[in-house]
Amino acid sequence: MRLASQGLPKSGSVGFELMDNQKFGISQFAEQVNYQCALEGELERTIGSIRR
């Protein structure tokens, strides 16, 4: 939260659009990792929008 209040990270985040480009036959583990990354990206966006 402290870093977010300083405007970090500066790069764009990837949310649930990460799930749009999954390949057929992806392993369950890889799917879960992508889902976790998507959730973290959406959380980052939400926290950033509250600050404004």
Buried (B, 14 or more C-beta within 10 A) or exposed (E): EEEEEEEEEEEEBBBEEBEEEEEEEEEEEEEEEBBEBBEEBBEBBEEEEEEE
